[in-house]
Amino acid sequence: MRRPHLPARLPLDPYILALLGTVGLAALLPARGAAASVAGGASTAAVALLFFLYGARLSTREALEGLRHWRLHLTVLACTFLLFPLLGLAARGLVPGLLTPPLYAGLLFLCLVPSTVQSSIAFTSIARGNVPAAICAGSFSSLAGIVLTPLLAAALIGADAGGFPLDSLLKITLQLLLPFLLGQALRRWIGGFLVRHKQVLGYVDRGSILLVVYAAFSVGVAAGIWHQVSLPRLGALLVVEAVLLAVMLLATWYGAARLGFGRADRITIQFAGSKKSLAAGLPMASVLFGAQAGLAVLPLMLFHQMQLMVCAVIARRRARDPEPEHAAERGADRVAEVSPPTQHPAPRGR
């Protein structure tokens, strides 16, 4: 029996290490007093900048062209904003036995965040899936998440907390939605510049998120929220997230097959429908949770690294799968259609 081949190196994302280092810095040297005010103001500006860039980089024309594969995109959106939240609500029964209420709020928020774009595309490409569909699916999910994630958080998390503050909804509009719409409006003039400086702007994105994380965790350290988390609770959270990821990976793969999608589309649905975006979730959490944001984003940070490691193994195994027989037969038929018929000599009589 052939032994399973595992990748030589699991993808411990360097950016995750940078995020963990930022958390450590906030724990050792949290911003206090005037420094906290400066960090908070800079964090607010960073969130607005992030969503402005998201809006300016999203091509409306490409998004409209991608609507032709609407069944796949609706399936991914249903996984991201319907199935995930339902599983998050089902996990409420784990409180307070396994999860504390703040950790559960973070887990539920994780289930409301949009899907990733970059890693979904990368893993779909490795596994020989439908890459153009993955690009559109990630873009649609990010676009929908601008509106759906805050609304779902207000309905689900706000209901558990006794209501969602009106000022949080106002912050969502001012810090997330308006910058995004402004970026879309200015895209025709600045889109070329963004494309030419894509790598530099990537550092701006990541640096802004690190600033948001530092400000959020500094507030959490000052408020003493970390005394609410123990190592057994963190272990329980990891187990719960592992089960959540496994359920979503199985549901997207076999559910897509039941819906009649081909292998390439099933790969896209699995990778785009089972992931959550750290880049979109962190700034949203800073707006939605305020002083509790540090603890609220912990489940998302852990899930993000877990999904990278597991999906890297799955993508490489999918890449080694043989092509389906019917695909090979279709290829042979296409060759036969374009190739001239071979002239065989007439059989000689005996």
C-alpha positions in Angstrom: 0.0 0.0 0.0 1.4 3.4 -1.0 2.2 5.6 1.9 0.6 9.0 1.9 2.9 11.8 0.8 2.9 14.8 3.0 4.4 18.2 2.0 8.0 18.6 3.2 7.1 21.9 4.9 3.7 22.9 6.2 2.9 26.5 5.4 3.5 28.4 8.6 2.6 31.8 7.2 5.3 34.4 8.0 2.5 36.9 8.4 0.9 34.8 11.1 4.3 35.0 12.9 4.3 38.8 12.5 0.8 38.9 13.9 1.8 36.8 16.9 4.8 39.0 17.4 2.5 42.0 17.4 0.3 40.4 20.0 3.3 39.7 22.1 4.4 43.3 21.8 1.0 44.5 22.9 1.1 42.2 25.9 4.5 43.5 27.0 4.2 47.1 25.9 0.6 48.0 25.5 -0.3 51.5 24.4 -1.7 53.5 27.4 -2.9 57.0 28.0 -2.0 59.4 25.3 -0.2 56.6 23.3 -3.5 54.6 23.4 -5.3 57.6 21.9 -2.7 57.9 19.1 -2.8 54.2 18.4 -6.6 54.2 18.3 -6.7 57.1 15.9 -4.1 55.5 13.7 -6.0 52.2 13.8 -9.2 54.0 12.7 -7.4 55.6 9.8 -5.8 52.3 8.8 -9.2 50.5 8.7 -10.6 53.3 6.4 -7.5 53.0 4.2 -7.8 49.3 3.9 -11.4 49.4 2.7 -10.6 52.2 0.4 -8.0 50.1 -1.2 -10.3 47.1 -1.3 -12.9 49.2 -3.2 -10.3 50.7 -5.6 -8.8 47.3 -6.5 -12.1 45.4 -7.1 -12.8 45.4 -10.8 -16.5 45.9 -11.4 -16.2 44.7 -15.0 -14.5 41.4 -14.0 -17.1 40.9 -11.3 -19.9 41.3 -13.8 -18.2 38.9 -16.2 -17.9 36.4 -13.5 -21.7 36.4 -13.0 -22.0 33.9 -15.8 -21.0 31.1 -13.4 -23.7 32.2 -11.0 -24.5 28.7 -9.6 -21.0 28.3 -8.3 -20.9 31.7 -6.8 -24.2 31.3 -5.0 -23.0 28.0 -3.6 -19.8 29.6 -2.2 -21.9 32.5 -0.8 -24.3 30.1 0.8 -21.4 28.2 2.4 -19.8 31.4 3.7 -22.8 33.4 4.9 -25.4 30.6 5.6 -23.9 27.3 6.5 -21.0 28.7 8.5 -23.3 31.0 10.6 -25.6 28.0 11.2 -22.7 26.0 12.5 -21.6 28.9 14.6 -25.1 29.2 16.2 -25.0 25.4 16.9 -21.8 25.9 18.8 -23.7 28.0 21.3 -24.4 24.7 23.2 -20.7 24.6 24.1 -21.0 27.6 26.4 -20.0 27.6 29.2 -18.8 24.0 29.3 -16.0 24.3 26.7 -16.0 28.0 25.6 -16.4 31.2 27.6 -18.9 33.7 26.2 -16.2 36.0 24.8 -14.5 33.1 23.0 -17.9 32.0 21.6 -18.5 35.5 20.4 -15.2 35.4 18.6 -16.0 32.0 17.2 -19.4 33.2 15.9 -17.8 36.3 14.4 -15.3 34.0 12.6 -18.3 32.2 11.0 -19.6 35.6 9.7 -16.4 36.8 8.0 -16.1 36.6 4.2 -13.9 34.1 2.4 -10.3 34.7 1.4 -9.2 35.7 -2.1 -5.4 35.0 -2.3 -5.2 31.6 -0.6 -8.3 30.3 -2.3 -6.9 31.1 -5.7 -3.5 29.7 -4.8 -4.8 26.4 -3.5 -7.3 26.1 -6.4 -4.5 26.5 -8.8 -2.3 23.9 -7.1 -5.2 21.4 -7.1 -5.9 22.1 -10.8 -9.3 23.6 -10.1 -11.3 26.4 -11.8 -9.0 29.4 -11.1 -11.1 32.1 -12.9 -14.1 31.0 -10.8 -12.0 31.2 -7.6 -11.0 34.7 -8.4 -14.6 35.8 -8.9 -15.9 33.8 -6.0 -13.4 35.4 -3.6 -14.2 38.9 -5.0 -17.9 38.4 -4.6 -17.5 37.1 -1.1 -15.4 40.1 -0.1 -17.9 42.5 -1.6 -20.8 40.8 0.1 -19.0 40.7 3.4 -18.8 44.5 3.5 -22.5 44.5 4.1 -23.4 41.0 5.3 -20.8 40.6 8.0 -21.8 43.7 10.0 -25.5 43.0 9.5 -25.1 39.3 10.6 -23.0 40.4 13.6 -25.7 42.9 14.6 -28.4 40.3 14.3 -26.6 37.3 15.9 -23.8 38.6 18.2 -25.7 41.8 19.1 -28.7 39.7 20.1 -26.6 37.7 22.5 -25.1 40.8 24.0 -28.5 42.4 24.5 -28.5 44.6 21.4 -26.0 46.1 19.1 -24.9 49.7 19.8 -26.1 52.3 17.3 -22.7 54.0 17.3 -21.1 50.7 16.1 -23.4 50.7 13.1 -22.4 54.3 12.4 -18.7 53.4 12.7 -19.3 50.5 10.2 -20.8 53.0 7.7 -18.1 55.6 8.2 -15.0 53.4 8.5 -15.9 50.5 6.1 -18.7 51.2 3.7 -18.0 54.8 2.7 -14.2 54.3 2.1 -15.1 51.2 0.0 -17.6 53.1 -2.1 -15.1 56.0 -2.5 -12.5 53.6 -3.7 -14.9 52.1 -6.3 -15.8 55.7 -7.5 -12.1 56.6 -7.9 -11.0 53.3 -9.4 -11.0 54.6 -13.0 -8.4 57.2 -12.1 -6.2 55.3 -9.6 -6.7 51.7 -10.8 -3.6 51.8 -13.0 -1.4 53.2 -10.2 -2.6 50.4 -7.9 -1.8 47.7 -10.4 1.6 49.1 -11.0 2.4 49.3 -7.3 0.6 46.1 -6.2 3.6 44.8 -4.2 4.1 48.0 -2.3 0.4 48.3 -1.5 0.5 44.8 -0.2 2.9 45.9 2.4 0.6 48.8 3.2 -2.3 46.4 3.7 -0.3 44.1 6.0 1.2 47.0 7.9 -2.2 48.5 8.5 -3.6 45.3 9.8 -0.6 44.9 12.2 -1.4 48.4 13.5 -5.0 47.4 14.0 -4.0 44.3 15.9 -1.6 46.2 18.1 -4.2 48.8 19.0 -6.9 46.2 19.6 -4.8 43.9 21.8 -3.4 46.9 23.7 -6.9 47.8 24.7 -7.6 44.2 25.7 -4.4 44.1 27.9 -5.3 47.4 29.6 -8.9 46.1 30.2 -7.5 42.8 31.7 -9.5 40.5 29.3 -6.7 38.0 29.0 -7.3 36.8 32.5 -10.5 35.3 31.1 -8.6 32.8 28.9 -6.9 29.7 30.2 -4.8 27.0 28.4 -7.6 24.4 28.7 -10.0 26.9 27.1 -7.6 27.6 24.3 -7.2 23.8 23.7 -11.0 23.4 23.6 -11.2 26.3 21.1 -8.7 24.6 18.8 -10.6 21.3 18.9 -13.9 23.1 18.1 -12.3 24.9 15.2 -10.7 21.7 13.9 -14.2 20.1 13.9 -15.7 23.2 12.2 -13.1 23.2 9.4 -13.5 19.4 8.9 -17.3 19.8 8.6 -16.9 22.6 6.1 -14.3 20.8 4.0 -16.5 17.7 3.8 -19.7 19.7 3.2 -18.2 21.8 0.3 -16.6 18.8 -1.4 -19.5 16.3 -1.3 -22.2 18.9 -1.3 -20.9 20.3 -4.6 -20.9 16.8 -6.0 -24.5 16.4 -5.1 -25.3 19.7 -6.8 -23.8 18.3 -10.1 -20.6 20.3 -10.2 -17.5 18.9 -12.0 -14.2 18.2 -10.4 -12.6 21.6 -11.2 -15.6 23.5 -9.8 -15.8 21.2 -6.7 -12.2 22.2 -5.9 -13.0 25.9 -6.2 -16.1 25.5 -4.0 -14.2 23.5 -1.4 -11.3 26.0 -1.1 -13.4 29.2 -1.4 -16.3 28.0 0.7 -14.4 26.7 3.6 -12.1 29.6 4.3 -12.3 32.8 6.3 -10.4 36.0 5.6 -8.1 37.3 8.3 -7.4 40.5 6.3 -11.1 41.4 6.2 -12.0 40.1 9.6 -9.4 41.9 11.8 -10.3 45.5 10.8 -14.0 44.7 11.0 -13.6 43.3 14.5 -11.8 46.4 15.7 -14.9 48.4 14.7 -17.5 46.0 15.9 -16.1 44.9 19.2 -14.1 47.9 20.5 -12.3 47.0 23.7 -13.2 43.4 23.3 -11.7 43.1 19.8 -8.4 41.5 21.1 -10.1 38.4 22.4 -12.7 38.4 19.7 -10.2 38.0 16.9 -8.3 35.2 18.6 -10.5 32.4 17.1 -10.1 33.9 13.6 -6.3 34.1 13.9 -6.1 30.4 15.0 -8.6 29.3 12.3 -6.7 31.1 9.6 -3.4 29.3 10.3 -5.3 26.0 10.7 -7.0 26.3 7.3 -3.7 27.2 5.6 -2.0 24.0 6.9 -4.9 21.7 6.2 -5.8 23.1 2.8 -2.1 22.9 1.7 -2.1 19.2 2.3 -5.5 18.7 0.5 -4.4 20.8 -2.5 -1.3 18.8 -3.1 -3.2 15.5 -2.8 -5.8 16.8 -5.3 -3.0 17.8 -7.7 -1.8 14.2 -7.7 -5.3 12.8 -8.4 -5.6 11.3 -11.9 -7.8 13.1 -14.4 -11.4 11.7 -14.5 -11.9 9.1 -17.2 -14.8 11.1 -18.8 -12.5 14.1 -19.1 -9.9 12.0 -20.9 -12.6 10.6 -23.2 -13.9 14.1 -24.0 -10.3 15.1 -24.8 -10.0 12.1 -27.1 -13.2 13.0 -28.8 -12.0 16.6 -29.4 -8.8 15.3 -31.0 -10.8 13.0 -33.2 -13.0 15.9 -34.3 -10.1 18.1 -35.4 -7.8 15.3 -36.8 -8.2 14.2 -40.4 -9.4 10.7 -40.8 -6.7 8.2 -41.4 -6.8 6.6 -44.8 -6.5 2.8 -44.4 -5.8 0.7 -47.4 -8.7 -1.5 -48.7 -8.5 -5.0 -47.3 -7.2 -7.5 -49.9 -9.4 -10.4 -50.7 -8.2 -13.8 -49.8 
